[in-house]
Amino acid sequence: MRGRRNLPTERASVSSLPGPRSAEMLARLSRCVIAEPFPFVIDLEKSHGMWLATVDGQMLFDWAGFYASRLIGINHPRLYEPEYAARLLRAANTKTANPDFLTPECLEYYELLYELAPRCMKGPELEVYVVNSGAEAVENMMKYFLNLHLQKRIAQGREIGRRRFIYFDQAFHGRTVFALNVTYLAHDPIATRDFRGFDQGNIQVPFPAVDTSAPAEENDERTVATLKIVEAMLQYNAGDIVGIVVEPLQGAGGHRIAQPRFYAELSHLAHKYDVYLGFDEVQTAGGQTGSFFAIDQLDLPYPPQAVAVAKKVGCGAGY
């Protein structure tokens, strides 16, 4: 496998970071850009799989897969097959202004995205919208819902209203303005500081995370309680709620998941009250949950109106 010759064997400890070469490079970085990376610099040539080699010869195990971006790790041998490497180099060296200029390589990628769509959304009405990042995928999902809501209210001859979204505590949906306003991380308040409330009116409700140490009845009660809150908000704010944005598994919020019935009931409530349901699969799409999309494992009575993806997909996209 590429990069596995003469691998460093030292396992890094917290006290040994950064090493001297990493420290020198981090100091150079601080003079150029505003950034606060981890206290080491990765040697891509010597890294392999989930093992990160530092430029100082230390080895670190990447438990996070670059925040769910690299399911296959570093230097997978298939990524160095000559035909693939040549095609990748050609596309990378001539990055076109997508989507205005089409190439065969880009078309092949778009067709693959379409083929990989969530099972519950496949059909003649399926559309895929490609953007740059996960935050942009969520942002455009929300813009899409806002547009649908606006057109619906106009067609009904009703007032537009406040246009609000329901989201969940410990949710993280990105750092663009719309996405930040459906984000709340109790352990990382700086993520939303000064931006929270910029898009006023969104409603945060508890996320009924499963507690594996608690009795089943307690988890059931938590699920029912949250669903009652969601339905109460839909009833009380009738006409103002645009949609519900939810992660099938909360990533930055602590790798928390709810009972499968929660997502099914959420789908039912969205349909009952005629609001749009969007799943943020930026971290979960790509296979690590056992299916390409996490929602492929959920028995949803109605398909969501949109799903946002990124990371392992290579860019941002909305289904």
C-alpha positions in Angstrom: 0.0 0.0 0.0 1.2 3.5 -0.8 2.8 5.3 2.1 3.4 2.2 4.3 7.2 2.0 3.8 9.3 3.1 6.8 6.3 4.0 8.9 7.0 5.8 12.2 6.2 3.6 15.2 6.1 6.2 18.0 2.6 6.7 19.4 2.1 10.3 20.3 1.0 11.4 23.7 -0.7 14.7 24.6 2.5 15.9 26.4 4.6 15.3 23.3 2.5 17.5 21.1 3.5 19.5 19.1 6.8 18.0 18.1 9.5 20.5 17.0 8.8 20.4 13.3 5.0 20.7 13.9 5.6 23.7 16.3 7.7 25.5 13.7 5.1 25.0 11.0 2.3 26.1 13.3 4.2 29.2 14.1 4.6 29.9 10.4 0.8 29.4 9.9 0.0 31.9 12.6 1.8 34.6 10.7 -0.3 33.9 7.6 -3.9 33.1 8.4 -6.4 33.0 11.3 -6.6 29.3 12.3 -6.3 27.1 15.3 -5.5 23.6 14.1 -4.7 20.7 16.4 -1.1 20.8 17.8 0.4 18.6 15.1 1.1 18.7 11.3 0.1 15.6 9.3 2.5 13.9 6.9 0.2 12.7 4.2 2.8 10.5 2.5 3.4 8.4 5.6 -0.2 8.3 6.9 -2.3 5.2 6.2 -5.8 4.1 6.9 -7.0 5.8 10.1 -3.4 6.3 11.3 -2.1 9.9 11.0 1.6 10.3 10.8 2.9 13.7 12.0 5.9 15.4 10.4 7.7 14.6 13.6 7.3 10.9 13.1 4.5 10.3 15.6 1.4 8.3 14.9 -2.1 9.3 15.9 -5.3 7.3 15.4 -8.1 9.3 13.8 -11.2 8.2 15.6 -13.3 10.9 13.8 -12.5 10.2 10.2 -11.8 13.9 9.7 -15.3 14.6 11.1 -16.9 11.9 9.0 -15.2 13.1 5.8 -12.9 10.1 5.2 -14.6 6.8 5.8 -11.8 4.9 3.9 -9.0 6.7 5.6 -5.8 7.9 4.0 -3.8 6.4 1.1 -6.3 3.8 0.2 -4.7 1.8 -2.6 -7.6 2.2 -5.0 -7.1 5.9 -5.0 -3.8 5.4 -6.6 -4.9 3.2 -9.5 -3.3 4.9 -12.6 -6.5 5.5 -14.5 -8.3 7.0 -11.5 -5.3 9.1 -10.6 -4.9 10.5 -14.1 -8.6 11.4 -14.3 -8.5 13.1 -10.9 -5.4 15.1 -11.9 -6.9 16.2 -15.2 -10.1 17.4 -13.4 -8.2 19.0 -10.6 -5.8 20.9 -12.9 -8.7 22.3 -14.9 -11.3 23.2 -12.3 -14.2 24.6 -14.3 -16.8 27.1 -13.1 -19.4 24.6 -12.3 -22.3 24.4 -13.2 -21.9 26.7 -16.2 -19.3 24.5 -17.9 -19.9 20.8 -18.2 -17.3 18.1 -18.6 -17.7 14.4 -19.0 -16.1 13.9 -15.6 -18.6 16.3 -13.9 -21.5 14.6 -15.6 -20.4 11.2 -14.4 -20.2 12.6 -10.9 -23.7 14.1 -11.1 -25.1 10.8 -12.4 -23.5 9.0 -9.5 -25.1 11.5 -7.0 -28.5 10.9 -8.6 -28.1 7.1 -8.4 -27.1 7.2 -4.7 -30.2 9.1 -3.7 -32.1 8.1 -0.5 -34.3 5.1 -1.4 -37.5 6.8 -0.1 -36.9 9.8 -2.5 -36.1 7.9 -5.7 -38.6 8.5 -8.5 -39.3 10.8 -11.5 -39.6 13.9 -9.3 -36.2 13.5 -7.7 -33.9 16.5 -8.3 -30.3 17.1 -7.1 -28.8 20.5 -6.4 -25.1 20.7 -6.1 -23.2 23.3 -4.0 -19.8 23.6 -2.4 -20.2 22.5 1.3 -22.4 21.0 3.9 -23.4 24.4 5.4 -24.4 25.5 1.9 -26.4 22.3 1.4 -28.4 23.0 4.6 -28.7 26.7 3.7 -30.1 26.0 0.3 -32.4 23.3 1.7 -33.8 26.0 4.0 -34.1 28.5 1.1 -35.9 25.8 -0.9 -38.4 25.3 1.9 -38.9 29.1 2.3 -39.6 29.3 -1.4 -42.1 26.4 -1.3 -43.8 27.9 1.8 -44.0 31.4 0.1 -45.6 30.0 -3.1 -48.0 27.9 -1.1 -49.2 30.8 1.0 -49.6 33.0 -2.0 -51.6 30.3 -3.8 -53.8 30.0 -0.8 -54.3 33.8 -0.6 -52.9 33.9 2.9 -50.5 36.2 4.7 -46.9 35.1 4.5 -46.4 35.1 8.3 -43.1 34.9 10.2 -41.6 31.9 8.4 -40.1 29.9 11.2 -38.2 26.6 11.4 -38.3 23.9 14.2 -34.9 22.5 15.2 -33.4 20.6 18.1 -31.0 21.3 21.0 -27.4 20.1 20.4 -28.0 20.4 16.6 -25.2 21.6 14.4 -26.1 22.4 10.8 -23.2 24.7 9.7 -21.8 28.2 10.0 -23.7 30.1 7.3 -26.3 32.5 8.6 -29.5 30.4 8.1 -27.7 27.2 9.3 -26.4 28.9 12.4 -29.9 29.9 13.3 -31.0 26.3 13.5 -27.8 25.4 15.5 -27.3 25.1 19.2 -24.4 23.5 21.0 -24.4 24.0 24.7 -20.7 22.9 24.9 -19.6 25.2 22.1 -21.5 28.5 22.4 -18.9 30.4 20.4 -20.2 28.6 17.3 -23.4 30.7 17.4 -22.3 33.7 19.5 -23.4 37.0 18.0 -25.4 35.2 15.2 -28.0 33.4 17.3 -31.4 35.1 16.8 -30.2 36.9 13.6 -33.0 35.1 11.8 -35.6 35.5 14.5 -38.5 33.2 15.3 -37.0 29.7 14.9 -38.1 27.3 17.6 -35.7 25.1 19.4 -37.1 21.9 21.0 -35.5 19.1 23.0 -33.8 16.3 21.1 -35.0 12.9 22.6 -31.5 11.3 22.6 -31.5 7.7 23.6 -29.8 7.1 27.0 -28.6 3.5 26.9 -28.1 3.5 30.7 -31.8 4.4 31.3 -34.8 2.1 31.3 -36.6 1.7 28.0 -39.7 3.4 29.5 -37.6 6.5 30.2 -36.5 6.8 26.6 -40.1 6.2 25.5 -41.3 9.0 27.7 -38.6 11.4 26.4 -39.6 10.6 22.8 -43.3 11.1 23.5 -42.6 14.4 25.3 -40.6 15.9 22.4 -43.2 14.8 19.9 -45.9 16.5 22.0 -43.8 19.7 22.1 -43.3 19.6 18.3 -47.0 19.1 17.7 -47.9 21.9 20.1 -45.6 24.3 18.2 -47.1 23.2 14.9 -50.6 23.9 16.3 -49.8 27.1 18.0 -47.8 28.6 15.1 -50.1 27.3 12.3 -49.1 28.9 9.1 -45.8 30.3 10.4 -43.8 27.1 10.5 -42.0 26.5 7.2 -40.3 23.2 8.1 -38.4 21.0 10.5 -34.7 20.4 10.2 -33.2 17.4 11.9 -30.1 15.2 11.9 -30.8 11.4 11.9 -27.8 11.2 14.2 -26.4 14.3 15.9 -22.7 14.6 15.2 -21.2 17.7 16.7 -23.9 17.6 19.3 -22.4 14.4 20.9 -23.2 11.5 18.5 -26.7 11.3 19.8 -29.5 9.3 18.2 -33.2 9.1 18.9 -35.5 6.1 18.8 -36.5 5.1 15.2 -40.2 5.8 16.1 -39.3 9.4 16.7 -38.3 10.0 13.1 -41.3 8.2 11.8 -43.6 10.3 14.0 -41.8 13.4 13.0 -42.5 12.5 9.4 -46.1 12.0 10.2 -46.4 15.3 12.0 -44.8 17.2 9.1 -47.3 15.6 6.7 -50.3 16.2 9.0 -49.5 19.9 9.4 -48.3 20.5 5.9 -44.8 21.6 6.7 -41.5 20.5 5.1 -39.2 18.0 6.6 -35.5 18.2 5.9 -32.8 15.8 7.1 -29.2 17.0 7.5 -27.1 14.0 6.5 -23.9 16.0 6.0 -22.0 13.8 8.5 -24.1 10.6 8.3 -24.4 10.0 4.5 -21.7 7.8 3.0 -22.0 4.4 4.5 -20.8 4.5 8.1 -24.3 3.9 9.5 -24.7 0.6 7.5 -26.5 2.2 4.6 -25.5 5.0 2.3 -28.1 7.3 3.9 -29.1 6.9 7.6 -32.7 7.5 6.7 -32.6 4.4 4.5 -32.9 2.5 7.8 -35.8 4.5 9.0 -39.4 3.5 8.3 -40.6 6.9 7.4 -44.3 7.0 6.4 -43.7 10.0 4.1 -40.4 10.9 2.3 -38.7 14.1 3.4 -38.9 17.1 1.0 -35.1 17.4 1.1 -31.9 15.8 2.4 -28.6 17.7 2.7 -25.3 15.9 2.2 -21.6 16.8 1.9 -18.2 15.5 3.3 -17.7 12.0 1.9 -19.8 13.0 -1.1 -17.0 15.4 -2.1 -19.1 18.6 -2.1 -22.4 19.8 -0.8 -25.6 18.6 -2.4 -29.3 18.7 -1.7 -31.8 16.0 -2.7 
